[in-house]
């Protein structure tokens, strides 16, 4: 559902790889797993349950637990920032996302504080807490926080790509006075499962496809299904 595929390939290497792996699936506990992947995890993968809280049956399994691995440093998004955002504009985007998703953050005023109040097994942020200038407190899971921070809002221009949060693996500081929020982050995407840039770096160092896949989905098995 996430990978762009045009229905055909011209690369002989890609075609050969598909032929060699035809019928192979990843399983855990006798079930085919949902093999989530992202562009870059910043060297630390995310718990599936933190990124996809609405898919607990498929995401909260050992092969999709986060961990520190350190691979993927060739990615331009392994580490990024700092990004400085006006908190009034940020708050408008958070509120617009809240209205669209029927979340209480729709009522947020000007955000004055953002803290990580829960972390996953790998140490990545799992839940953010936001406090506004009226003293209201809101909590958002990591990925919804990223989407809400990047959301379109009435009366505001579309957020420039250079100002978007590329992942929820971020450290946030709101400056004294509450007018500027500074984001420093790592990775690109949700960070669950296979890290595409890390897989590229591992392949360049001689790791096989089987080794890479089983590294990023620990405990899962490659099985021939058809």
KEVOMI-546338 format. One record per atom (N, C-alpha, C): residue number from 1; residue in three letters; atom name; x, y, z. Coordinates in steps of 0.1 Angstrom, whole numbers. Layout:
residues N
- num:residu:atome:X:Y:Z
- NUM:Ala:CA:X:Y:Z
...
END
This chain:
residues 226
- num:residu:atome:X:Y:Z
- 1:Unk:N:8:-12:0
- 1:Unk:CA:0:0:0
- 1:Unk:C:9:13:0
- 2:Unk:N:21:11:4
- 2:Unk:CA:29:23:6
- 2:Unk:C:40:25:-5
- 3:Unk:N:44:14:-11
- 3:Unk:CA:55:14:-21
- 3:Unk:C:50:18:-35
- 4:Unk:N:57:27:-41
- 4:Unk:CA:53:31:-55
- 4:Unk:C:58:20:-65
- 5:Unk:N:49:14:-72
- 5:Unk:CA:52:4:-82
- 5:Unk:C:44:6:-95
- 6:Unk:N:51:7:-106
- 6:Unk:CA:45:11:-118
- 6:Unk:C:39:-1:-126
- 7:Unk:N:41:-13:-120
- 7:Unk:CA:36:-25:-127
- 7:Unk:C:45:-32:-136
- 8:Unk:N:57:-26:-138
- 8:Unk:CA:67:-33:-146
- 8:Unk:C:81:-28:-142
- 9:Unk:N:91:-36:-146
- 9:Unk:CA:105:-32:-142
- 9:Unk:C:114:-35:-155
- 10:Unk:N:124:-27:-156
- 10:Unk:CA:133:-29:-167
- 10:Unk:C:147:-33:-162
- 11:Unk:N:149:-31:-149
- 11:Unk:CA:162:-35:-143
- 11:Unk:C:164:-50:-143
- 12:Unk:N:174:-55:-149
- 12:Unk:CA:176:-70:-149
- 12:Unk:C:179:-75:-134
- 13:Unk:N:185:-66:-126
- 13:Unk:CA:187:-70:-112
- 13:Unk:C:174:-71:-105
- 14:Unk:N:165:-62:-107
- 14:Unk:CA:152:-62:-100
- 14:Unk:C:144:-74:-104
- 15:Unk:N:144:-77:-117
- 15:Unk:CA:137:-88:-122
- 15:Unk:C:142:-101:-117
- 16:Unk:N:155:-102:-116
- 16:Unk:CA:162:-114:-111
- 16:Unk:C:159:-116:-96
- 17:Unk:N:158:-105:-89
- 17:Unk:CA:155:-106:-75
- 17:Unk:C:141:-111:-72
- 18:Unk:N:132:-106:-80
- 18:Unk:CA:118:-110:-79
- 18:Unk:C:117:-125:-83
- 19:Unk:N:123:-129:-93
- 19:Unk:CA:123:-143:-97
- 19:Unk:C:128:-153:-86
- 20:Unk:N:140:-148:-80
- 20:Unk:CA:146:-157:-70
- 20:Unk:C:138:-158:-57
- 21:Unk:N:130:-148:-54
- 21:Unk:CA:123:-147:-41
- 21:Unk:C:108:-150:-43
- 22:Unk:N:104:-154:-55
- 22:Unk:CA:90:-157:-58
- 22:Unk:C:84:-166:-47
- 23:Unk:N:72:-162:-42
- 23:Unk:CA:65:-171:-32
- 23:Unk:C:70:-170:-18
- 24:Unk:N:81:-162:-15
- 24:Unk:CA:86:-161:-2
- 24:Unk:C:78:-151:6
- 25:Unk:N:75:-154:19
- 25:Unk:CA:68:-145:28
- 25:Unk:C:75:-145:41
- 26:Unk:N:73:-134:49
- 26:Unk:CA:78:-133:62
- 26:Unk:C:67:-138:72
- 27:Unk:N:70:-147:81
- 27:Unk:CA:60:-151:91
- 27:Unk:C:66:-150:105
- 28:Unk:N:56:-149:114
- 28:Unk:CA:59:-150:128
- 28:Unk:C:48:-157:135
- 29:Unk:N:51:-167:143
- 29:Unk:CA:40:-175:150
- 29:Unk:C:30:-181:140
- 30:Unk:N:35:-185:129
- 30:Unk:CA:26:-191:119
- 30:Unk:C:18:-182:110
- 31:Unk:N:20:-169:112
- 31:Unk:CA:12:-159:104
- 31:Unk:C:21:-150:95
- 32:Unk:N:16:-147:84
- 32:Unk:CA:23:-137:75
- 32:Unk:C:22:-124:82
- 33:Unk:N:34:-117:84
- 33:Unk:CA:34:-104:91
- 33:Unk:C:32:-93:81
- 34:Unk:N:27:-81:86
- 34:Unk:CA:27:-69:79
- 34:Unk:C:40:-63:80
- 35:Unk:N:48:-64:69
- 35:Unk:CA:62:-59:69
- 35:Unk:C:63:-44:66
- 36:Unk:N:60:-36:76
- 36:Unk:CA:61:-22:75
- 36:Unk:C:76:-18:72
- 37:Unk:N:78:-7:65
- 37:Unk:CA:91:-2:62
- 37:Unk:C:91:13:60
- 38:Unk:N:102:20:61
- 38:Unk:CA:103:34:59
- 38:Unk:C:116:38:53
- 39:Unk:N:117:50:48
- 39:Unk:CA:129:54:41
- 39:Unk:C:141:54:51
- 40:Unk:N:140:60:62
- 40:Unk:CA:151:60:72
- 40:Unk:C:146:61:86
- 41:Unk:N:152:53:95
- 41:Unk:CA:148:54:109
- 41:Unk:C:158:62:118
- 42:Unk:N:168:67:111
- 42:Unk:CA:178:75:119
- 42:Unk:C:186:66:128
- 43:Unk:N:187:53:125
- 43:Unk:CA:195:44:133
- 43:Unk:C:188:38:144
- 44:Unk:N:176:42:146
- 44:Unk:CA:168:36:158
- 44:Unk:C:153:34:153
- 45:Unk:N:149:21:152
- 45:Unk:CA:136:18:147
- 45:Unk:C:125:20:158
- 46:Unk:N:113:22:153
- 46:Unk:CA:102:25:161
- 46:Unk:C:93:12:164
- 47:Unk:N:87:12:176
- 47:Unk:CA:77:1:179
- 47:Unk:C:65:3:169
- 48:Unk:N:61:-9:163
- 48:Unk:CA:50:-8:155
- 48:Unk:C:37:-4:162
- 49:Unk:N:36:-7:175
- 49:Unk:CA:24:-4:183
- 49:Unk:C:23:11:185
- 50:Unk:N:35:18:185
- 50:Unk:CA:35:33:187
- 50:Unk:C:32:40:175
- 51:Unk:N:36:35:163
- 51:Unk:CA:34:42:150
- 51:Unk:C:20:39:145
- 52:Unk:N:15:26:149
- 52:Unk:CA:2:22:143
- 52:Unk:C:-7:17:155
- 53:Unk:N:-11:26:164
- 53:Unk:CA:-19:21:176
- 53:Unk:C:-32:15:172
- 54:Unk:N:-37:18:160
- 54:Unk:CA:-50:13:155
- 54:Unk:C:-49:-1:149
- 55:Unk:N:-37:-6:148
- 55:Unk:CA:-34:-19:142
- 55:Unk:C:-27:-29:151
- 56:Unk:N:-32:-29:164
- 56:Unk:CA:-24:-36:174
- 56:Unk:C:-22:-51:171
- 57:Unk:N:-32:-57:165
- 57:Unk:CA:-31:-72:162
- 57:Unk:C:-19:-74:152
- 58:Unk:N:-17:-65:143
- 58:Unk:CA:-6:-67:133
- 58:Unk:C:7:-60:136
- 59:Unk:N:6:-49:144
- 59:Unk:CA:18:-41:147
- 59:Unk:C:25:-45:160
- 60:Unk:N:18:-50:170
- 60:Unk:CA:24:-52:183
- 60:Unk:C:29:-67:184
- 61:Unk:N:39:-70:176
- 61:Unk:CA:45:-83:176
- 61:Unk:C:60:-82:177
- 62:Unk:N:68:-92:182
- 62:Unk:CA:82:-90:184
- 62:Unk:C:90:-86:171
- 63:Unk:N:87:-91:159
- 63:Unk:CA:95:-86:148
- 63:Unk:C:93:-71:145
- 64:Unk:N:83:-65:150
- 64:Unk:CA:81:-51:148
- 64:Unk:C:83:-42:160
- 65:Unk:N:91:-47:169
- 65:Unk:CA:95:-39:181
- 65:Unk:C:107:-31:177
- 66:Unk:N:108:-18:182
- 66:Unk:CA:119:-10:179
- 66:Unk:C:132:-13:186
- 67:Unk:N:143:-9:180
- 67:Unk:CA:156:-11:187
- 67:Unk:C:166:-2:180
- 68:Unk:N:177:-1:187
- 68:Unk:CA:188:8:181
- 68:Unk:C:197:-1:173
- 69:Unk:N:200:3:160
- 69:Unk:CA:208:-5:152
- 69:Unk:C:220:3:145
- 70:Unk:N:218:16:144
- 70:Unk:CA:229:25:139
- 70:Unk:C:232:25:124
- 71:Unk:N:224:17:116
- 71:Unk:CA:227:17:102
- 71:Unk:C:219:29:95
- 72:Unk:N:224:31:82
- 72:Unk:CA:217:41:74
- 72:Unk:C:222:55:74
- 73:Unk:N:235:56:78
- 73:Unk:CA:241:70:79
- 73:Unk:C:243:77:66
- 74:Unk:N:242:69:55
- 74:Unk:CA:243:76:42
- 74:Unk:C:231:84:38
- 75:Unk:N:220:82:45
- 75:Unk:CA:208:89:42
- 75:Unk:C:209:104:45
- 76:Unk:N:205:113:37
- 76:Unk:CA:205:127:39
- 76:Unk:C:196:131:51
- 77:Unk:N:187:122:55
- 77:Unk:CA:178:125:66
- 77:Unk:C:181:116:78
- 78:Unk:N:193:111:79
- 78:Unk:CA:197:103:91
- 78:Unk:C:195:112:103
- 79:Unk:N:200:125:101
- 79:Unk:CA:198:135:112
- 79:Unk:C:195:148:104
- 80:Unk:N:185:156:110
- 80:Unk:CA:181:168:103
- 80:Unk:C:178:179:113
- 81:Unk:N:177:191:109
- 81:Unk:CA:173:202:117
- 81:Unk:C:185:210:121
- 82:Unk:N:184:221:129
- 82:Unk:CA:171:224:135
- 82:Unk:C:162:231:126
- 83:Unk:N:149:229:129
- 83:Unk:CA:138:236:122
- 83:Unk:C:131:245:132
- 84:Unk:N:129:258:128
- 84:Unk:CA:123:267:137
- 84:Unk:C:109:271:132
- 85:Unk:N:99:269:140
- 85:Unk:CA:85:271:136
- 85:Unk:C:79:281:146
- 86:Unk:N:71:291:140
- 86:Unk:CA:63:300:148
- 86:Unk:C:52:292:155
- 87:Unk:N:51:294:168
- 87:Unk:CA:41:286:176
- 87:Unk:C:27:289:173
- 88:Unk:N:24:301:168
- 88:Unk:CA:10:305:165
- 88:Unk:C:6:297:152
- 89:Unk:N:15:297:142
- 89:Unk:CA:12:289:130
- 89:Unk:C:12:274:133
- 90:Unk:N:21:269:141
- 90:Unk:CA:21:255:145
- 90:Unk:C:8:251:152
- 91:Unk:N:3:260:161
- 91:Unk:CA:-9:257:168
- 91:Unk:C:-21:257:159
- 92:Unk:N:-21:265:149
- 92:Unk:CA:-32:265:139
- 92:Unk:C:-33:252:132
- 93:Unk:N:-21:247:128
- 93:Unk:CA:-20:234:121
- 93:Unk:C:-25:223:130
- 94:Unk:N:-20:223:142
- 94:Unk:CA:-25:213:152
- 94:Unk:C:-40:213:154
- 95:Unk:N:-45:225:155
- 95:Unk:CA:-60:226:157
- 95:Unk:C:-68:221:144
- 96:Unk:N:-62:225:133
- 96:Unk:CA:-69:220:120
- 96:Unk:C:-69:205:119
- 97:Unk:N:-58:199:122
- 97:Unk:CA:-57:184:122
- 97:Unk:C:-67:178:132
- 98:Unk:N:-68:185:144
- 98:Unk:CA:-77:180:154
- 98:Unk:C:-92:180:150
- 99:Unk:N:-95:191:143
- 99:Unk:CA:-109:192:138
- 99:Unk:C:-112:181:127
- 100:Unk:N:-102:179:118
- 100:Unk:CA:-104:169:108
- 100:Unk:C:-104:155:113
- 101:Unk:N:-98:153:125
- 101:Unk:CA:-97:139:130
- 101:Unk:C:-105:138:143
- 102:Unk:N:-113:147:146
- 102:Unk:CA:-122:147:158
- 102:Unk:C:-114:144:171
- 103:Unk:N:-103:152:172
- 103:Unk:CA:-94:150:184
- 103:Unk:C:-95:163:192
- 104:Unk:N:-93:162:205
- 104:Unk:CA:-95:173:214
- 104:Unk:C:-85:184:212
- 105:Unk:N:-73:181:205
- 105:Unk:CA:-64:192:202
- 105:Unk:C:-70:202:193
- 106:Unk:N:-81:200:187
- 106:Unk:CA:-88:210:180
- 106:Unk:C:-90:223:188
- 107:Unk:N:-91:222:201
- 107:Unk:CA:-93:233:209
- 107:Unk:C:-81:240:215
- 108:Unk:N:-69:236:209
- 108:Unk:CA:-56:242:215
- 108:Unk:C:-55:256:212
- 109:Unk:N:-49:264:222
- 109:Unk:CA:-46:278:220
- 109:Unk:C:-32:278:214
- 110:Unk:N:-24:289:218
- 110:Unk:CA:-10:289:214
- 110:Unk:C:-2:280:222
- 111:Unk:N:5:270:216
- 111:Unk:CA:13:261:223
- 111:Unk:C:25:267:229
- 112:Unk:N:27:264:242
- 112:Unk:CA:38:270:250
- 112:Unk:C:48:260:254
- 113:Unk:N:45:247:254
- 113:Unk:CA:54:236:258
- 113:Unk:C:50:223:251
- 114:Unk:N:61:216:247
- 114:Unk:CA:59:203:241
- 114:Unk:C:69:194:247
- 115:Unk:N:64:183:253
- 115:Unk:CA:73:173:260
- 115:Unk:C:70:159:255
- 116:Unk:N:81:151:255
- 116:Unk:CA:79:136:253
- 116:Unk:C:75:130:267
- 117:Unk:N:64:124:268
- 117:Unk:CA:59:118:281
- 117:Unk:C:59:103:281
- 118:Unk:N:62:97:269
- 118:Unk:CA:63:83:268
- 118:Unk:C:72:79:257
- 119:Unk:N:81:69:259
- 119:Unk:CA:90:65:249
- 119:Unk:C:88:50:247
- 120:Unk:N:91:46:234
- 120:Unk:CA:90:32:231
- 120:Unk:C:102:24:236
- 121:Unk:N:103:11:232
- 121:Unk:CA:113:2:237
- 121:Unk:C:127:6:233
- 122:Unk:N:128:13:221
- 122:Unk:CA:141:17:216
- 122:Unk:C:145:31:220
- 123:Unk:N:136:38:228
- 123:Unk:CA:139:51:232
- 123:Unk:C:133:63:224
- 124:Unk:N:127:59:213
- 124:Unk:CA:121:69:204
- 124:Unk:C:108:74:211
- 125:Unk:N:104:87:208
- 125:Unk:CA:92:92:214
- 125:Unk:C:80:84:210
- 126:Unk:N:71:81:219
- 126:Unk:CA:58:74:216
- 126:Unk:C:46:83:218
- 127:Unk:N:47:92:228
- 127:Unk:CA:36:101:231
- 127:Unk:C:41:115:235
- 128:Unk:N:36:125:229
- 128:Unk:CA:39:139:231
- 128:Unk:C:28:146:240
- 129:Unk:N:32:155:249
- 129:Unk:CA:23:163:256
- 129:Unk:C:24:177:253
- 130:Unk:N:13:184:250
- 130:Unk:CA:13:198:246
- 130:Unk:C:6:206:256
- 131:Unk:N:11:218:260
- 131:Unk:CA:5:227:269
- 131:Unk:C:3:240:262
- 132:Unk:N:-9:246:263
- 132:Unk:CA:-11:259:256
- 132:Unk:C:-11:271:266
- 133:Unk:N:-13:283:260
- 133:Unk:CA:-13:295:268
- 133:Unk:C:-24:296:278
- 134:Unk:N:-34:287:277
- 134:Unk:CA:-45:287:287
- 134:Unk:C:-44:277:297
- 135:Unk:N:-32:269:296
- 135:Unk:CA:-30:259:306
- 135:Unk:C:-36:245:302
- 136:Unk:N:-42:245:290
- 136:Unk:CA:-48:232:286
- 136:Unk:C:-37:222:282
- 137:Unk:N:-40:209:285
- 137:Unk:CA:-30:199:282
- 137:Unk:C:-36:189:272
- 138:Unk:N:-28:185:262
- 138:Unk:CA:-33:176:252
- 138:Unk:C:-21:166:250
- 139:Unk:N:-25:153:247
- 139:Unk:CA:-16:143:244
- 139:Unk:C:-18:137:230
- 140:Unk:N:-7:135:223
- 140:Unk:CA:-8:129:209
- 140:Unk:C:3:118:208
- 141:Unk:N:-1:107:202
- 141:Unk:CA:9:97:199
- 141:Unk:C:19:102:189
- 142:Unk:N:30:96:187
- 142:Unk:CA:41:102:180
- 142:Unk:C:37:105:165
- 143:Unk:N:32:95:158
- 143:Unk:CA:29:98:144
- 143:Unk:C:18:108:142
- 144:Unk:N:7:107:149
- 144:Unk:CA:-3:118:148
- 144:Unk:C:3:132:151
- 145:Unk:N:12:133:161
- 145:Unk:CA:19:145:163
- 145:Unk:C:26:151:151
- 146:Unk:N:33:142:144
- 146:Unk:CA:40:146:132
- 146:Unk:C:30:150:121
- 147:Unk:N:20:142:119
- 147:Unk:CA:10:146:109
- 147:Unk:C:3:159:112
- 148:Unk:N:0:161:125
- 148:Unk:CA:-7:173:129
- 148:Unk:C:2:186:128
- 149:Unk:N:15:184:131
- 149:Unk:CA:24:195:130
- 149:Unk:C:26:199:115
- 150:Unk:N:24:190:106
- 150:Unk:CA:26:193:91
- 150:Unk:C:13:196:84
- 151:Unk:N:2:196:91
- 151:Unk:CA:-12:197:85
- 151:Unk:C:-14:210:78
- 152:Unk:N:-23:209:68
- 152:Unk:CA:-28:222:62
- 152:Unk:C:-38:228:71
- 153:Unk:N:-38:241:71
- 153:Unk:CA:-48:249:79
- 153:Unk:C:-54:260:72
- 154:Unk:N:-67:263:74
- 154:Unk:CA:-73:275:67
- 154:Unk:C:-65:288:69
- 155:Unk:N:-63:295:59
- 155:Unk:CA:-56:308:60
- 155:Unk:C:-41:308:60
- 156:Unk:N:-36:295:60
- 156:Unk:CA:-21:294:60
- 156:Unk:C:-17:288:47
- 157:Unk:N:-5:292:42
- 157:Unk:CA:0:285:30
- 157:Unk:C:4:271:33
- 158:Unk:N:5:263:22
- 158:Unk:CA:10:249:24
- 158:Unk:C:24:250:30
- 159:Unk:N:27:241:39
- 159:Unk:CA:39:241:46
- 159:Unk:C:51:238:37
- 160:Unk:N:61:246:37
- 160:Unk:CA:73:243:28
- 160:Unk:C:79:230:33
- 161:Unk:N:83:222:23
- 161:Unk:CA:90:209:27
- 161:Unk:C:101:210:36
- 162:Unk:N:109:221:35
- 162:Unk:CA:120:223:44
- 162:Unk:C:116:225:59
- 163:Unk:N:103:229:61
- 163:Unk:CA:98:231:74
- 163:Unk:C:90:219:80
- 164:Unk:N:88:209:72
- 164:Unk:CA:80:198:77
- 164:Unk:C:89:189:86
- 165:Unk:N:82:183:95
- 165:Unk:CA:88:172:103
- 165:Unk:C:89:160:95
- 166:Unk:N:101:155:93
- 166:Unk:CA:103:143:84
- 166:Unk:C:100:130:92
- 167:Unk:N:100:131:105
- 167:Unk:CA:97:119:113
- 167:Unk:C:92:124:127
- 168:Unk:N:87:114:135
- 168:Unk:CA:83:118:149
- 168:Unk:C:95:116:158
- 169:Unk:N:106:112:153
- 169:Unk:CA:118:110:161
- 169:Unk:C:125:124:163
- 170:Unk:N:118:132:172
- 170:Unk:CA:123:146:173
- 170:Unk:C:124:150:187
- 171:Unk:N:133:160:189
- 171:Unk:CA:135:167:202
- 171:Unk:C:129:181:199
- 172:Unk:N:120:185:208
- 172:Unk:CA:113:198:207
- 172:Unk:C:117:208:218
- 173:Unk:N:120:220:215
- 173:Unk:CA:122:230:225
- 173:Unk:C:114:242:221
- 174:Unk:N:105:247:231
- 174:Unk:CA:98:260:229
- 174:Unk:C:106:270:236
- 175:Unk:N:110:281:229
- 175:Unk:CA:118:291:235
- 175:Unk:C:110:299:246
- 176:Unk:N:117:305:255
- 176:Unk:CA:111:313:266
- 176:Unk:C:102:323:259
- 177:Unk:N:90:325:264
- 177:Unk:CA:80:334:258
- 177:Unk:C:71:327:249
- 178:Unk:N:74:315:245
- 178:Unk:CA:65:306:237
- 178:Unk:C:62:310:223
- 179:Unk:N:72:317:216
- 179:Unk:CA:69:321:203
- 179:Unk:C:75:313:192
- 180:Unk:N:86:305:195
- 180:Unk:CA:93:297:185
- 180:Unk:C:95:283:191
- 181:Unk:N:91:273:183
- 181:Unk:CA:94:259:186
- 181:Unk:C:105:254:177
- 182:Unk:N:115:248:183
- 182:Unk:CA:127:243:175
- 182:Unk:C:127:228:175
- 183:Unk:N:127:222:163
- 183:Unk:CA:127:207:162
- 183:Unk:C:140:202:156
- 184:Unk:N:146:192:163
- 184:Unk:CA:158:186:158
- 184:Unk:C:155:171:157
- 185:Unk:N:156:165:146
- 185:Unk:CA:152:151:144
- 185:Unk:C:161:142:137
- 186:Unk:N:156:130:136
- 186:Unk:CA:164:119:128
- 186:Unk:C:154:111:121
- 187:Unk:N:158:106:109
- 187:Unk:CA:150:97:101
- 187:Unk:C:140:104:92
- 188:Unk:N:134:95:84
- 188:Unk:CA:123:100:74
- 188:Unk:C:113:89:73
- 189:Unk:N:101:92:79
- 189:Unk:CA:90:82:79
- 189:Unk:C:88:77:93
- 190:Unk:N:79:67:94
- 190:Unk:CA:75:62:107
- 190:Unk:C:86:53:114
- 191:Unk:N:96:48:107
- 191:Unk:CA:107:41:113
- 191:Unk:C:104:27:118
- 192:Unk:N:93:21:114
- 192:Unk:CA:90:7:118
- 192:Unk:C:95:-3:108
- 193:Unk:N:101:-14:112
- 193:Unk:CA:105:-24:103
- 193:Unk:C:117:-21:96
- 194:Unk:N:117:-24:83
- 194:Unk:CA:129:-23:74
- 194:Unk:C:132:-8:71
- 195:Unk:N:145:-4:73
- 195:Unk:CA:150:9:70
- 195:Unk:C:156:8:56
- 196:Unk:N:150:15:46
- 196:Unk:CA:155:13:32
- 196:Unk:C:170:18:31
- 197:Unk:N:173:29:37
- 197:Unk:CA:187:34:35
- 197:Unk:C:197:25:43
- 198:Unk:N:192:20:54
- 198:Unk:CA:201:11:62
- 198:Unk:C:203:-2:54
- 199:Unk:N:192:-7:47
- 199:Unk:CA:193:-19:39
- 199:Unk:C:203:-17:28
- 200:Unk:N:203:-5:22
- 200:Unk:CA:212:-2:11
- 200:Unk:C:226:-2:16
- 201:Unk:N:229:4:28
- 201:Unk:CA:242:4:33
- 201:Unk:C:247:-10:37
- 202:Unk:N:238:-18:42
- 202:Unk:CA:242:-32:46
- 202:Unk:C:245:-40:33
- 203:Unk:N:237:-38:23
- 203:Unk:CA:240:-45:10
- 203:Unk:C:253:-41:5
- 204:Unk:N:257:-29:6
- 204:Unk:CA:270:-24:1
- 204:Unk:C:281:-30:8
- 205:Unk:N:279:-34:20
- 205:Unk:CA:289:-41:28
- 205:Unk:C:289:-56:27
- 206:Unk:N:281:-61:18
- 206:Unk:CA:281:-76:16
- 206:Unk:C:270:-84:23
- 207:Unk:N:261:-78:30
- 207:Unk:CA:251:-86:36
- 207:Unk:C:241:-90:26
- 208:Unk:N:236:-102:27
- 208:Unk:CA:226:-108:18
- 208:Unk:C:212:-103:20
- 209:Unk:N:203:-104:11
- 209:Unk:CA:189:-101:13
- 209:Unk:C:183:-108:24
- 210:Unk:N:186:-120:26
- 210:Unk:CA:180:-128:37
- 210:Unk:C:185:-123:50
- 211:Unk:N:198:-119:51
- 211:Unk:CA:204:-114:63
- 211:Unk:C:198:-100:67
- 212:Unk:N:196:-92:57
- 212:Unk:CA:190:-79:59
- 212:Unk:C:176:-80:64
- 213:Unk:N:168:-88:57
- 213:Unk:CA:153:-89:61
- 213:Unk:C:152:-94:75
- 214:Unk:N:159:-105:78
- 214:Unk:CA:158:-111:91
- 214:Unk:C:164:-102:102
- 215:Unk:N:173:-93:98
- 215:Unk:CA:179:-84:108
- 215:Unk:C:168:-73:112
- 216:Unk:N:161:-68:102
- 216:Unk:CA:151:-58:105
- 216:Unk:C:137:-63:110
- 217:Unk:N:135:-76:109
- 217:Unk:CA:123:-82:115
- 217:Unk:C:127:-94:124
- 218:Unk:N:134:-91:135
- 218:Unk:CA:140:-101:143
- 218:Unk:C:129:-111:148
- 219:Unk:N:132:-124:147
- 219:Unk:CA:123:-134:151
- 219:Unk:C:114:-139:140
- 220:Unk:N:113:-132:129
- 220:Unk:CA:105:-136:118
- 220:Unk:C:112:-146:109
- 221:Unk:N:105:-154:102
- 221:Unk:CA:111:-164:93
- 221:Unk:C:107:-162:79
- 222:Unk:N:116:-164:70
- 222:Unk:CA:113:-164:55
- 222:Unk:C:108:-178:52
- 223:Unk:N:96:-179:46
- 223:Unk:CA:91:-192:42
- 223:Unk:C:86:-191:28
- 224:Unk:N:87:-203:21
- 224:Unk:CA:82:-204:8
- 224:Unk:C:67:-208:9
- 225:Unk:N:58:-199:4
- 225:Unk:CA:44:-201:6
- 225:Unk:C:38:-207:-7
- 226:Unk:N:43:-203:-19
- 226:Unk:CA:38:-208:-31
- 226:Unk:C:49:-209:-42
END
